[in-house]
Amino acid sequence: MKLVLMGTNDFVVPVFDELANKHDIIAVFTRAPKPMGRKHILTPSPVHNWAVSRGLNVHTSIKEFDGIADKPDFIIVISYGVILRDNVLNAARCINIHPSSLPKYRGPSPIRTAILNGDKSLDVCLMAMTEEMDAGDVYMRENIDIDINDNNEIVEGKVSNAAIKMLNQYLKEPDKYIAQPQIGEPTFTRKFTGDDEIIDWDKSSTEIHNQIRALGCGRTKINGIDVKIVETLLENGELRIVRVQPSGKNPMDWKSFINGLHGADIKYGE
């Protein structure tokens, strides 16, 4: 089949790679390069780099869609982050992978929100695209577990595996699947900011652990030192810090950081 792929993030790459091994990819759409790091170097998205490595035709503006010469059979959208209009939605059957138990967690951060809220599972949905965000009818659902120490990267990997399985099944017999409307009141996610990473030590161990594994880190002071806590485990309800990154230094294991305090009592948030 002839496919147009639209996506941006790391976890999308294995899915698109599987599709590219089995189908004719006539174009890839992804976000434009963004300034990254302290030097604000323009950096292509993971999907952009993947497409270049496969020698595929890459577009960084949805405005270029009408310039595609070949007509696709399907448009596959995963974590693209761009609202699609009629010129795209009517060009071919346009389907989306959304990692939440729709209509729960529509919007830009369903996986992080599920982890932050301590959810134990989520549905990966293969759905029809509409102009309204994540509101389309659902063709297939695949439930995946979220273990208590799974971080965002681990859950994204599970979503990728589920998406590969679902898309392979769907594209073999697309007319076999009948889209079902979403049932229930929708809830919506938001983009997280640096302020969401600040740890409130009055919260429970579970809440702090969920924050760190969802967002990738939690920011705090330990004995007056600005620190990012980048990995924790929850064991028998107790929070265990595994890795930290003091300001201006590389990440290190917790024991090495503690040794650098030379026996001082540990004071969190101070």
C-alpha positions as CSV (number, residue, x, y, z in Angstrom):
1,M,0.0,0.0,0.0
2,K,1.0,3.6,-0.5
3,L,1.3,5.4,2.8
4,V,1.9,8.9,4.1
5,L,3.3,9.0,7.6
6,M,3.0,11.8,10.1
7,G,4.7,11.8,13.4
8,T,7.5,13.3,15.6
9,N,8.6,11.6,18.7
10,D,11.1,8.7,19.5
11,F,8.5,6.0,20.2
12,V,7.0,6.6,16.7
13,V,10.2,5.5,14.9
14,P,9.9,1.7,15.5
15,V,6.3,1.8,14.2
16,F,7.1,3.8,11.1
17,D,10.2,1.5,10.5
18,E,7.9,-1.5,10.5
19,L,5.5,0.1,8.1
20,A,8.3,1.2,5.8
21,N,9.5,-2.5,5.6
22,K,6.1,-3.6,4.3
23,H,4.6,-0.6,2.4
24,D,5.5,2.1,-0.1
25,I,6.1,5.3,1.9
26,I,5.5,8.2,-0.4
27,A,6.0,11.0,2.1
28,V,6.8,11.7,5.8
29,F,5.6,14.7,7.7
30,T,7.1,15.8,10.9
31,R,7.7,19.0,12.9
32,A,10.2,21.5,11.9
33,P,13.7,21.5,13.6
34,K,13.6,23.2,17.0
35,P,16.4,24.9,19.0
36,M,17.7,22.5,21.6
37,G,20.2,22.8,24.5
38,R,22.0,25.7,25.9
39,K,23.3,26.7,22.5
40,H,19.8,26.5,20.9
41,I,21.0,24.4,18.0
42,L,18.3,23.6,15.5
43,T,17.6,19.9,15.9
44,P,15.5,17.7,13.6
45,S,12.9,15.4,15.2
46,P,13.6,11.7,15.7
47,V,11.1,10.9,12.9
48,H,12.9,13.4,10.6
49,N,16.3,11.7,11.3
50,W,14.8,8.3,10.7
51,A,13.2,9.4,7.4
52,V,16.5,10.8,6.1
53,S,18.2,7.6,7.1
54,R,15.7,5.6,5.0
55,G,16.0,8.0,2.0
56,L,12.4,9.0,2.3
57,N,10.8,12.3,1.2
58,V,10.5,14.5,4.4
59,H,8.3,17.5,4.9
60,T,8.4,19.8,7.9
61,S,5.2,21.8,7.1
62,I,1.7,20.5,6.6
63,K,1.2,23.2,4.0
64,E,3.3,21.1,1.7
65,F,0.8,18.3,1.7
66,D,-1.1,19.4,-1.4
67,G,2.2,19.3,-3.3
68,I,2.4,15.5,-3.0
69,A,2.2,14.1,-6.5
70,D,1.2,10.5,-5.6
71,K,-2.2,9.7,-3.9
72,P,-1.8,7.6,-0.7
73,D,-4.1,4.7,0.2
74,F,-3.8,5.6,3.9
75,I,-2.4,8.5,6.1
76,I,-1.0,7.2,9.4
77,V,-0.7,9.8,12.2
78,I,1.1,9.1,15.5
79,S,2.2,11.9,17.9
80,Y,2.4,14.5,15.2
81,G,1.1,17.5,17.1
82,V,-0.5,19.3,14.2
83,I,-4.2,19.9,13.6
84,L,-5.2,18.4,10.2
85,R,-7.7,20.1,7.9
86,D,-10.0,18.8,5.2
87,N,-7.4,18.8,2.5
88,V,-5.6,16.1,4.4
89,L,-8.5,14.3,6.0
90,N,-10.3,13.9,2.7
91,A,-7.2,12.9,0.7
92,A,-7.3,9.3,1.9
93,R,-8.4,7.3,4.9
94,C,-6.6,9.0,7.8
95,I,-6.0,6.9,10.9
96,N,-4.3,7.8,14.2
97,I,-2.7,5.8,17.0
98,H,-3.6,7.5,20.3
99,P,-2.2,6.0,23.6
100,S,-5.1,6.5,26.0
101,S,-8.4,4.9,27.0
102,L,-10.4,7.3,24.9
103,P,-12.3,9.4,25.5
104,K,-10.1,9.6,28.6
105,Y,-6.9,11.7,28.1
106,R,-7.4,13.4,24.8
107,G,-4.6,15.8,24.0
108,P,-0.8,16.1,23.9
109,S,0.4,14.1,26.9
110,P,-1.7,11.0,27.5
111,I,1.1,8.6,28.5
112,R,2.7,11.1,30.9
113,T,-0.7,11.9,32.4
114,A,-1.6,8.3,32.9
115,I,1.7,7.7,34.7
116,L,1.4,10.8,36.8
117,N,-2.0,9.8,37.9
118,G,-0.8,6.3,38.9
119,D,-2.9,4.5,36.3
120,K,-2.2,0.8,36.1
121,S,-3.0,0.4,32.4
122,L,-4.1,2.3,29.3
123,D,-5.7,1.5,25.9
124,V,-3.8,2.1,22.7
125,C,-6.5,3.2,20.2
126,L,-6.4,2.9,16.4
127,M,-8.9,5.6,15.4
128,A,-10.3,7.7,12.6
129,M,-8.9,11.2,12.4
130,T,-11.3,14.2,12.6
131,E,-10.7,17.9,12.8
132,E,-11.7,17.8,16.5
133,M,-8.7,16.6,18.6
134,D,-8.7,12.9,19.4
135,A,-12.5,12.7,18.9
136,G,-12.7,10.2,16.1
137,D,-14.4,6.8,16.1
138,V,-12.2,3.9,17.3
139,Y,-11.4,0.8,15.1
140,M,-9.3,-1.1,17.6
141,R,-8.2,-1.0,21.2
142,E,-5.2,-2.8,22.8
143,N,-4.8,-2.7,26.6
144,I,-1.3,-2.5,28.0
145,D,-0.1,-2.7,31.6
146,I,1.7,0.1,33.4
147,D,3.9,-1.4,36.1
148,I,4.6,0.7,39.3
149,N,8.2,1.4,38.2
150,D,7.6,1.9,34.5
151,N,8.7,5.3,33.4
152,N,7.5,7.3,30.3
153,E,10.2,5.7,28.0
154,I,9.2,2.1,29.1
155,V,5.5,2.8,28.5
156,E,6.2,4.4,25.1
157,G,8.0,1.2,24.1
158,K,5.0,-0.8,25.1
159,V,2.8,1.5,23.0
160,S,5.1,1.1,20.0
161,N,4.8,-2.6,20.2
162,A,1.0,-2.5,20.5
163,A,0.8,0.0,17.6
164,I,2.9,-2.2,15.3
165,K,0.7,-5.2,16.0
166,M,-2.5,-3.2,15.5
167,L,-1.5,-1.4,12.3
168,N,-0.2,-4.7,10.8
169,Q,-3.6,-6.3,11.5
170,Y,-5.6,-3.3,10.3
171,L,-3.8,-2.7,7.0
172,K,-4.1,-6.4,6.0
173,E,-7.9,-6.2,6.2
174,P,-9.0,-2.5,6.7
175,D,-12.6,-3.1,5.8
176,K,-13.0,-5.8,8.4
177,Y,-12.9,-3.3,11.2
178,I,-16.0,-1.1,12.0
179,A,-15.2,2.1,13.8
180,Q,-17.1,2.5,17.2
181,P,-17.9,5.9,18.7
182,Q,-16.2,7.0,21.9
183,I,-18.6,6.6,24.9
184,G,-18.4,8.8,27.9
185,E,-17.4,12.3,28.9
186,P,-13.9,13.2,27.5
187,T,-11.1,14.4,29.7
188,F,-8.1,16.4,28.4
189,T,-4.4,16.5,29.0
190,R,-2.0,19.4,28.7
191,K,1.6,20.1,27.9
192,F,3.8,19.9,31.0
193,T,6.4,22.7,31.9
194,G,9.4,22.9,34.1
195,D,7.3,24.0,37.0
196,D,5.6,20.6,37.0
197,E,9.0,19.0,37.8
198,I,9.3,20.8,41.1
199,I,9.0,18.3,44.0
200,D,6.6,19.0,46.9
201,W,8.0,16.9,49.7
202,D,4.7,17.1,51.5
203,K,3.3,14.7,48.9
204,S,3.3,11.0,49.4
205,S,6.2,8.7,48.2
206,T,3.9,7.3,45.5
207,E,3.0,10.8,44.2
208,I,6.6,11.9,44.0
209,H,7.6,8.7,42.3
210,N,4.9,9.0,39.7
211,Q,5.9,12.6,39.0
212,I,9.6,11.6,38.4
213,R,8.8,8.6,36.2
214,A,6.2,10.5,34.2
215,L,8.1,13.7,33.6
216,G,11.7,12.3,33.4
217,C,12.9,14.1,36.5
218,G,11.9,16.0,39.6
219,R,13.7,19.2,40.6
220,T,14.5,20.1,44.2
221,K,17.3,21.2,46.6
222,I,19.2,18.7,48.7
223,N,21.4,20.2,51.3
224,G,21.3,23.5,49.4
225,I,22.3,21.9,46.1
226,D,20.0,22.2,43.1
227,V,19.4,18.7,42.0
228,K,17.3,16.8,39.4
229,I,16.2,13.4,40.6
230,V,16.1,11.4,37.4
231,E,15.3,7.9,38.6
232,T,13.5,6.4,41.5
233,L,12.0,3.1,42.5
234,L,9.0,2.5,44.7
235,E,9.6,-0.6,46.9
236,N,7.0,-1.6,49.5
237,G,5.6,1.9,49.4
238,E,8.9,3.5,50.1
239,L,10.6,5.9,47.7
240,R,14.2,4.9,46.8
241,I,16.3,7.4,44.9
242,V,18.5,5.7,42.2
243,R,20.1,8.5,40.1
244,V,20.4,12.3,40.5
245,Q,21.9,15.1,38.5
246,P,23.4,18.0,40.5
247,S,23.3,21.4,38.8
248,G,26.2,21.7,36.3
249,K,27.2,18.0,36.6
250,N,26.6,14.7,34.9
251,P,24.0,12.3,36.2
252,M,25.3,10.0,39.0
253,D,24.1,7.3,41.2
254,W,22.6,8.2,44.6
255,K,25.4,6.6,46.6
256,S,28.0,8.7,44.8
257,F,26.0,11.9,45.5
258,I,25.6,11.0,49.2
259,N,29.3,10.3,49.5
260,G,30.0,13.8,48.3
261,L,28.0,15.2,51.3
262,H,30.7,13.8,53.6
263,G,28.3,12.4,56.2
264,A,26.1,15.5,56.5
265,D,22.4,14.8,57.4
266,I,20.3,14.9,54.3
267,K,17.8,17.7,54.0
268,Y,15.3,17.5,51.2
269,G,13.9,20.8,49.7
270,E,16.5,22.9,51.6
